[in-house]
Amino acid sequence: MKRLLSYLKKYKTAALLAVLCIILETFLELIIPLIMADMVDTGIATANQSYIFQRGLLMGVCALAALILGTGSARFAAVCGQGAGAEIRKDEYRKLQQFSFSNTDRFRTSSLVTRLTGDVTNIQNSISSGLRPAFRAPVMMITAVGVSFYINKELAAVFLVAAPALGILLFLIIRRVRPLYSKMQKSVDLVNRIIQENLAAIRVVKAYVRGDYELAKFEEVNLGLQTTSEKAFRTASLNMPAMQLVMYATILCILWFGGDLVSSGGLRVGELTGFLSYVLQVLNSLMMISNVFMMFTRSIASWRRICEVMDEKIDITEEHAKNISVTRGEIIFDHVFFKYSKNAREYVLSDICLHIEPGQTVGIIGRTGAAKSTLVQLIPRLYDATEGSVLIDGHPVQDYPLKPLRDSIAMVLQKNTLFSGTVKENLLWGREDASQEEIEEACRIACVDEFIERLEKGYDTDLGQGGVNVSGGQKQRLCIARALLKKPRVLILDDSTSAVDTATEARIREGLANHLPQTTKIMIAQRISSVFHADKIIILEDGRIHAAGTHRELLANDSIYQEIYRSQQEGVAL
């Protein structure tokens, strides 16, 4: 709770004003029954019209002031709740940006989206809607109970039975509903996951005519969410019947005993009327407290899920970082072992020893699943080696601050990603201050200039979400141009020309050699034609370096390379 309340510090003034308005509003509302009782016993009993109008006007002023204060409290509470929600969401998103791939792997994307949206919304709504009853109810209850005892101690004793009875019922309801709220949020995660997967793969779904199958999957998880939600809200809804049971039983008891006191002269009618008003306010305050507990219970379930993200230990840190930067681009893998999980039985990479000279071009090939992508992801510290060391310019990668390290390495991932926006906005991800001339040069090297003029608005063409308005090959070339704008010391192309024809690939390769002679280039490919020109070709097999050498050396001496070469030559012949 202390951690959650810390997010209200920035909005402390709004919170204090909201609480002040709530207390004053409650105080004014509690005065009204006393004025009404006085008006009945003094004004109406003596038929004093001026006194009645005077008391009535005072009641109207109190009601109007209470209305203004209520409006103010709602406004300040909204500012406080929405502001706190925005701060929580900002901190959670900032923490996500610090996640390594390993951290992200421990959460589903759909779950992270829910924790950033739905769970935060639960908390900010609880603050906005719960601040008023949370402060209003205790003030109202304590004051109303005090005045009730002042009016008549015997009748007020009924509260000593009603309040504990309602408390016990509320405790039983909350104890049962609390785990249901956590389960409900997990069900929301599942629904979001199915929707996300379906939308991301909508072309595959339609191509394979699997719409009915996807609909059945969605109906299953949607029914699970419906069932869990119904159970949670059905249990929570017992709060109102429990409240009404206690409230009506209390009113009946007061009318029963109060009627006897009025008959015996121990209580005046105005006092009984005022007492009933305070009874209703006490019971209403108890109902508000029970509703606050319900909101609080759901918010705590959401806050725990948010804390799981906030408390996630970052795997990749800068605690050993020094004030150094990559200058040459020399890369050494020194007996590197890697596995994604510490509890995994087998290593994905085993005993990798590799030396890449500055400015050298290295090709990496191997069968699917040979861990080629995993190998290069260790260089910019997207993952950290489990054992052994990865060194750049003679320093372990852990010695580099993350931003300078990754700024000096341009990586075109196997899965090309473009963002919503124009072609130019996507290219400027490489370097924000790049000039138009630099953008055009990078596009020439990546052969983007071959199609950029055919786009409707050239560099100002909107690519749509994920770059849906360009083909796979065009998307790959845009990603290469974006990487080139960084002017990196190390360029990693992870099978990033697979959708490009061989002639275009050759022009890209020639452009890289001519314009980036000092840049260390690592090219992962499935086609030998993509890497045969490399200074060194690495063959990965089952996470180990099977062989290394030039195209001629491997073609003459290595059976796996010969097999890949023959299969691809046969494919060309066919």
C-alpha positions in Angstrom: 0.0 0.0 0.0 2.8 2.4 0.8 4.3 1.8 -2.6 0.9 2.3 -4.3 0.2 5.5 -2.3 3.6 6.9 -3.3 2.2 7.5 -6.8 -0.2 10.1 -5.2 2.7 12.3 -4.1 2.7 14.3 -7.3 -1.0 14.9 -6.9 -0.9 15.5 -3.2 -2.6 18.9 -3.5 -5.5 17.5 -5.5 -5.8 14.6 -3.1 -5.9 17.0 0.0 -8.4 19.3 -1.7 -10.6 16.3 -2.5 -10.4 15.0 1.1 -11.2 18.5 2.4 -14.2 18.9 0.1 -15.4 15.4 1.1 -15.2 16.1 4.9 -16.9 19.5 4.6 -19.6 18.1 2.4 -20.2 15.3 4.8 -20.3 17.6 7.8 -22.9 19.8 6.0 -25.1 16.8 5.2 -24.9 15.6 8.8 -26.1 19.0 10.0 -29.3 18.9 7.9 -31.1 16.2 10.0 -30.4 18.2 13.2 -31.9 21.3 11.6 -34.8 19.3 10.4 -35.4 17.8 13.8 -35.3 21.3 15.4 -37.7 22.6 12.7 -40.2 19.8 13.5 -40.0 20.0 17.3 -39.8 23.8 17.5 -41.2 25.4 14.3 -44.0 22.9 13.3 -45.0 22.0 16.9 -45.6 25.7 17.7 -46.8 26.6 14.1 -44.0 29.2 13.9 -43.9 29.9 10.1 -41.0 32.3 10.3 -38.9 29.8 12.2 -39.9 27.1 9.7 -38.8 29.3 6.7 -35.6 30.2 8.6 -34.7 26.6 9.2 -35.7 25.6 5.7 -33.5 28.3 4.1 -30.6 27.2 6.3 -31.1 23.6 5.1 -31.2 24.8 1.5 -27.9 26.7 1.9 -26.3 23.7 3.5 -27.6 21.4 0.7 -26.3 23.8 -2.0 -22.9 24.1 -0.3 -22.7 20.4 0.0 -23.5 20.1 -3.8 -20.7 22.5 -4.7 -18.2 20.7 -2.4 -19.3 17.3 -3.8 -18.6 18.5 -7.4 -15.2 19.8 -6.3 -14.4 16.5 -4.5 -15.3 14.5 -7.7 -13.1 16.8 -9.9 -10.1 16.6 -7.6 -10.5 12.9 -7.1 -10.6 12.4 -10.9 -7.4 14.4 -11.3 -5.8 12.4 -8.5 -6.9 9.0 -9.8 -6.2 9.5 -13.5 -2.9 11.2 -12.7 -1.8 8.3 -10.4 -2.8 5.8 -13.1 -0.8 7.7 -15.7 2.3 7.6 -13.4 1.9 3.9 -12.8 1.5 3.2 -16.5 4.5 5.3 -17.3 6.7 3.6 -14.7 5.6 0.2 -15.8 6.3 1.0 -19.5 9.7 2.4 -18.6 10.4 -0.9 -16.8 9.4 -2.8 -19.9 11.9 -0.8 -21.9 14.6 -2.1 -19.6 13.6 -5.7 -20.1 16.0 -8.0 -21.8 14.7 -10.7 -24.2 14.9 -13.1 -21.3 12.7 -10.9 -19.1 10.2 -10.5 -21.9 10.1 -14.3 -22.5 8.8 -14.8 -18.9 5.6 -12.8 -19.7 3.2 -13.2 -22.6 2.8 -10.1 -24.7 -1.0 -10.2 -24.1 -0.5 -10.3 -20.4 1.8 -7.3 -20.5 -0.7 -5.4 -22.5 -3.4 -6.2 -20.0 -1.2 -5.2 -17.1 -0.5 -1.8 -18.8 -4.1 -1.1 -19.6 -6.8 -3.1 -17.8 -5.0 -3.5 -14.5 -3.9 0.2 -14.3 -7.5 1.3 -15.2 -8.8 -0.8 -12.3 -6.5 1.1 -9.9 -7.1 4.6 -11.3 -10.9 4.0 -11.3 -10.7 2.8 -7.7 -8.9 6.0 -6.7 -11.2 8.3 -8.7 -14.4 6.5 -7.5 -13.3 5.2 -4.2 -11.7 8.4 -2.7 -15.0 10.0 -1.9 -16.7 7.0 -0.1 -13.4 6.0 1.5 -13.2 9.4 3.5 -16.9 10.3 3.5 -18.1 7.0 5.0 -16.0 7.0 8.1 -16.6 10.7 8.9 -20.3 10.2 8.3 -20.5 7.0 10.3 -18.6 8.3 13.3 -20.4 11.6 13.4 -23.8 10.0 12.8 -23.2 7.4 15.5 -22.1 10.1 17.9 -25.1 12.2 17.3 -27.4 9.1 17.5 -26.0 8.4 21.0 -26.5 12.0 21.9 -30.2 11.9 20.8 -30.9 8.5 22.5 -28.4 6.1 23.9 -30.9 3.2 24.2 -31.9 3.3 20.5 -28.3 3.8 19.4 -27.3 0.5 21.0 -28.8 -1.2 18.0 -25.6 -0.2 16.0 -23.5 -2.3 18.3 -25.2 -5.3 16.9 -25.8 -4.1 13.3 -22.2 -3.0 12.5 -20.5 -6.3 13.6 -23.1 -8.3 11.7 -22.5 -6.4 8.5 -18.7 -6.6 9.0 -18.8 -10.4 9.3 -20.9 -10.8 6.2 -18.6 -8.4 4.3 -15.5 -10.4 5.4 -17.0 -13.6 4.2 -17.9 -12.1 0.8 -14.4 -10.5 0.3 -12.6 -13.6 1.3 -14.3 -15.5 -1.5 -14.3 -12.9 -4.2 -10.6 -11.9 -3.9 -9.1 -14.9 -5.7 -11.8 -14.7 -8.3 -10.6 -11.2 -9.3 -7.1 -12.5 -9.9 -8.4 -15.4 -11.9 -10.6 -13.0 -13.9 -7.6 -10.8 -15.0 -5.7 -13.9 -16.1 -8.8 -14.8 -18.2 -8.6 -11.3 -19.8 -4.9 -12.1 -20.6 -6.0 -15.3 -22.5 -8.7 -13.4 -24.5 -6.2 -10.7 -25.4 -3.6 -13.4 -26.5 -6.1 -15.1 -28.8 -7.1 -11.7 -30.4 -3.5 -10.6 -30.8 -2.4 -13.9 -32.4 -5.4 -13.9 -34.7 -4.9 -10.3 -35.9 -1.1 -10.8 -36.3 -1.7 -13.9 -38.4 -4.9 -12.9 -40.2 -3.5 -13.5 -43.6 -2.5 -17.1 -42.6 -5.9 -17.7 -41.1 -7.7 -16.6 -44.2 -5.2 -18.4 -46.5 -5.8 -21.7 -44.7 -9.5 -21.0 -44.2 -9.2 -21.5 -40.4 -11.6 -18.8 -39.4 -14.0 -21.3 -37.8 -11.2 -22.9 -35.9 -10.0 -19.5 -34.6 -13.6 -18.6 -33.7 -13.9 -21.8 -31.7 -10.6 -21.0 -29.8 -11.9 -17.5 -29.0 -15.3 -18.8 -27.9 -13.6 -21.1 -25.5 -11.5 -18.5 -23.8 -14.3 -15.9 -24.0 -16.6 -18.4 -22.2 -13.9 -18.9 -19.6 -13.8 -15.1 -19.0 -17.5 -14.9 -18.9 -17.8 -17.7 -16.4 -15.1 -16.4 -14.1 -16.5 -12.8 -14.3 -20.0 -13.9 -13.6 -18.9 -15.9 -10.6 -16.8 -13.0 -9.3 -19.5 -10.4 -9.8 -22.3 -12.7 -8.6 -20.3 -13.2 -5.3 -19.6 -9.5 -5.1 -23.3 -8.6 -5.7 -24.1 -10.4 -2.4 -22.8 -7.3 -0.8 -26.0 -5.3 -1.5 -28.5 -7.9 -0.2 -26.4 -8.3 3.0 -26.4 -4.6 3.4 -30.2 -4.3 2.9 -30.8 -7.2 5.3 -28.9 -5.4 8.0 -30.3 -2.0 7.1 -34.0 -3.0 7.1 -33.6 -5.1 10.3 -32.0 -2.1 12.0 -34.8 0.2 10.9 -37.5 -2.2 12.1 -35.8 -2.5 15.5 -35.5 1.3 15.8 -39.2 1.8 14.8 -40.3 -0.9 17.2 -38.3 0.4 20.2 -38.6 4.1 19.2 -42.4 3.8 18.9 -42.5 2.6 22.5 -40.3 5.5 23.7 -42.5 8.0 21.9 -45.6 6.5 23.5 -44.1 6.7 26.9 -42.8 10.2 26.4 -39.2 9.3 26.5 -38.6 10.5 22.9 -40.1 13.2 20.8 -41.3 12.7 17.3 -38.8 15.1 15.8 -36.0 13.3 17.6 -37.2 10.0 16.3 -37.3 11.4 12.7 -33.8 12.9 13.0 -32.6 9.6 14.6 -33.9 7.7 11.6 -32.1 10.0 9.3 -28.8 9.3 11.1 -29.6 5.6 11.1 -29.9 5.7 7.3 -26.7 7.7 7.0 -24.8 5.2 9.3 -26.1 2.3 7.2 -25.4 4.1 4.0 -21.8 4.8 5.2 -21.4 1.1 6.0 -22.6 0.3 2.5 -20.1 2.7 1.0 -17.3 1.2 3.1 -18.3 -2.3 1.8 -18.2 -1.0 -1.8 -14.8 0.5 -1.2 -13.5 -2.8 0.1 -14.8 -4.5 -3.1 -13.0 -1.9 -5.3 -10.0 -2.2 -3.0 -9.9 -6.0 -3.4 -10.0 -5.8 -7.1 -7.4 -3.1 -7.2 -5.1 -5.1 -5.0 -5.4 -8.1 -7.4 -4.4 -5.8 -10.3 -1.6 -4.1 -8.3 0.0 -7.4 -7.5 0.1 -8.2 -11.2 1.6 -4.8 -11.9 4.2 -5.4 -9.2 5.2 -8.6 -10.8 6.3 -6.6 -13.8 7.8 -3.8 -11.7 9.7 -6.2 -9.5 11.0 -8.3 -12.3 14.8 -8.5 -11.9 16.5 -7.2 -15.0 18.9 -9.8 -16.4 21.0 -7.3 -18.4 22.3 -4.4 -16.3 25.1 -1.8 -16.6 26.6 -2.4 -13.1 30.0 -3.3 -14.6 29.9 -0.7 -17.4 32.9 1.6 -18.0 33.2 4.8 -20.0 34.2 3.1 -23.2 32.8 2.8 -26.7 33.2 0.5 -29.8 35.9 2.0 -32.1 37.1 -0.9 -34.3 34.5 -3.7 -34.3 36.7 -6.6 -33.4 34.6 -9.5 -32.0 35.7 -12.5 -30.0 33.6 -15.4 -28.7 35.7 -17.0 -25.9 34.3 -20.5 -25.1 30.7 -19.2 -25.0 27.9 -21.4 -23.8 24.2 -20.2 -23.8 20.8 -21.5 -22.8 17.6 -19.5 -22.5 16.7 -20.7 -19.1 19.0 -21.6 -16.2 16.9 -24.7 -15.6 17.2 -25.9 -19.2 18.9 -29.3 -19.6 20.8 -28.5 -22.8 22.7 -25.5 -24.0 21.5 -23.8 -27.2 25.1 -22.7 -27.9 28.1 -24.8 -26.8 31.8 -23.9 -26.6 31.7 -21.2 -29.3 35.2 -19.9 -30.0 35.3 -17.3 -32.8 37.5 -14.4 -33.8 36.2 -11.7 -36.2 38.7 -9.1 -37.3 37.7 -5.4 -37.6 36.2 -4.7 -41.1 35.9 -8.4 -41.9 32.8 -9.9 -43.6 31.7 -13.1 -42.0 28.9 -15.3 -43.2 27.0 -17.7 -40.9 25.0 -20.6 -42.4 23.6 -23.8 -41.0 20.4 -25.8 -40.8 17.2 -24.5 -39.3 17.5 -24.5 -35.5 21.3 -24.3 -35.5 21.1 -21.2 -33.2 22.5 -18.8 -35.8 20.3 -15.9 -34.7 21.0 -16.6 -31.0 24.7 -16.4 -31.7 24.6 -12.8 -33.1 22.1 -11.7 -30.4 24.8 -12.1 -27.8 26.9 -9.3 -29.5 24.6 -6.3 -28.6 23.6 -8.0 -25.3 20.1 -8.8 -26.3 20.9 -11.9 -24.3 24.0 -12.5 -22.0 26.1 -15.6 -22.4 25.5 -18.2 -19.8 29.2 -19.2 -19.7 32.3 -17.7 -21.4 32.7 -14.2 -22.7 31.8 -12.1 -25.7 34.4 -9.4 -26.3 34.3 -6.3 -28.6 37.6 -4.5 -29.1 39.1 -6.6 -26.4 36.5 -5.6 -23.7 33.7 -7.9 -22.5 30.4 -6.6 -23.7 29.3 -6.2 -20.1 31.9 -3.4 -19.8 30.1 -1.2 -22.3 27.1 1.0 -21.4 24.1 -0.4 -23.2 23.3 2.7 -25.3 26.8 3.3 -26.8 27.1 -0.5 -27.4 23.9 -0.8 -29.2 24.3 2.5 -31.1 27.5 1.1 -32.5 25.9 -2.1 -33.7 23.2 -2.1 -36.4 21.1 -5.3 -36.5 18.5 -6.2 -39.0 16.6 -9.0 -37.3 15.2 -12.0 -39.0 11.7 -10.8 -38.4 11.5 -7.4 -40.1 9.6 -4.7 -38.2 8.3 -1.4 -39.4 6.3 1.0 -37.4 3.1 3.0 -38.1 4.1 6.2 -39.9 5.8 7.3 -43.1 8.8 5.8 -44.9 11.0 8.7 -43.7 9.8 8.4 -40.1 10.8 4.7 -40.1 14.2 5.4 -41.7 14.9 8.1 -39.0 14.7 5.3 -36.4 18.3 4.6 -37.5 19.4 8.1 -36.7 17.0 11.0 -35.8 19.3 13.8 -37.1 20.0 12.2 -40.5 19.9 14.6 -43.4 17.9 14.0 -46.5 21.1 13.3 -48.4 22.2 10.6 -45.9 18.8 9.0 -46.1 19.0 8.9 -49.9 22.5 7.4 -49.8 21.4 4.7 -47.4 18.4 4.0 -49.6 20.7 3.7 -52.7 23.0 1.2 -50.9 19.9 -0.9 -49.8 18.3 -0.6 -53.2 15.3 1.2 -51.8 15.6 3.8 -54.5 14.4 1.2 -57.0 10.9 1.4 -55.6 10.6 4.5 -53.5 9.6 6.7 -56.4 6.8 4.3 -57.2 5.2 4.8 -53.8 2.3 7.3 -53.8 4.1 10.0 -51.8 7.7 8.8 -51.9 9.4 9.2 -48.5 6.1 10.6 -47.1 4.1 7.5 -47.9 2.3 6.1 -44.9 3.4 2.4 -44.4 0.4 1.4 -42.2 0.7 -0.7 -39.1 3.7 -3.0 -39.4 4.4 -1.9 -42.9 1.4 -3.6 -44.5 1.6 -1.3 -47.6 4.9 -2.6 -48.8 6.0 -6.1 -49.9 8.3 -8.4 -47.9 11.3 -7.6 -50.0 10.7 -3.9 -49.9 10.3 -4.1 -46.1 13.6 -5.9 -45.8 15.4 -3.2 -47.9 13.8 -0.5 -45.8 15.1 -2.2 -42.6 18.6 -2.4 -44.1 18.6 1.3 -45.0 17.4 2.1 -41.5 20.4 0.2 -40.1 22.8 1.8 -42.4 21.8 5.3 -41.2 23.4 4.4 -37.9 26.8 4.3 -39.5 27.6 1.3 -37.3 31.0 -0.2 -36.4 29.3 -3.7 -36.6 26.5 -4.5 -39.1 24.5 -7.7 -38.5 22.1 -8.9 -41.2 20.1 -11.9 -39.9 18.7 -13.5 -43.0 17.5 -10.1 -44.0 17.7 -10.5 -47.8 15.7 -13.8 -48.0 12.7 -12.0 -49.7 15.0 -10.2 -52.2 15.9 -11.6 -55.6 19.6 -12.6 -56.2 20.3 -9.7 -58.5 19.1 -7.1 -56.0 20.9 -9.0 -53.2 24.2 -8.8 -55.2 23.8 -5.0 -55.6 23.1 -4.6 -51.9 26.2 -6.7 -51.1 28.3 -4.6 -53.5 27.0 -1.4 -52.0 27.9 -2.6 -48.5 31.4 -3.5 -49.5 32.1 -0.2 -51.3 30.5 2.2 -48.8 31.3 0.4 -45.5 34.8 -1.0 -45.9 35.7 -0.4 -42.2 32.5 -1.9 -40.8 32.5 -5.4 -39.5 29.8 -7.3 -41.3 28.1 -10.5 -40.1 25.6 -12.0 -42.5 23.3 -14.9 -41.6 21.8 -16.6 -44.6 20.2 -19.8 -45.9 21.6 -19.4 -49.4 25.3 -19.9 -50.0 25.1 -17.3 -52.8 24.5 -14.7 -50.0 27.7 -15.5 -48.2 30.2 -17.1 -50.6 32.0 -13.7 -51.0 32.6 -13.4 -47.3 36.2 -13.4 -45.8 35.1 -16.2 -43.5 32.1 -18.5 -43.5 31.0 -20.2 -40.2 29.0 -23.4 -40.3 26.8 -23.9 -37.2 25.5 -27.3 -36.4 23.4 -28.1 -33.3 24.7 -24.9 -31.5 28.4 -25.7 -32.2 30.9 -24.4 -34.8 31.2 -27.3 -37.2 33.7 -25.6 -39.6 35.0 -22.3 -40.6 36.8 -21.1 -43.7 36.4 -19.4 -47.1 33.9 -20.6 -49.7 36.6 -22.5 -51.7 38.1 -24.2 -48.5 34.7 -25.4 -47.3 33.5 -26.5 -50.7 36.7 -28.6 -50.9 36.8 -30.0 -47.4 33.5 -29.9 -45.6 30.7 -32.4 -46.2 27.9 -30.3 -44.7 28.8 -27.3 -46.8 29.1 -29.5 -49.9 25.6 -30.9 -49.1 24.0 -27.5 -48.8 25.8 -26.3 -51.9 24.7 -29.3 -54.0 21.1 -29.0 -52.8 20.9 -25.3 -53.8 22.6 -25.9 -57.1 20.1 -28.6 -57.9 17.3 -26.2 -56.9 18.7 -23.7 -59.4 19.0 -26.3 -62.1 15.3 -27.3 -61.6 
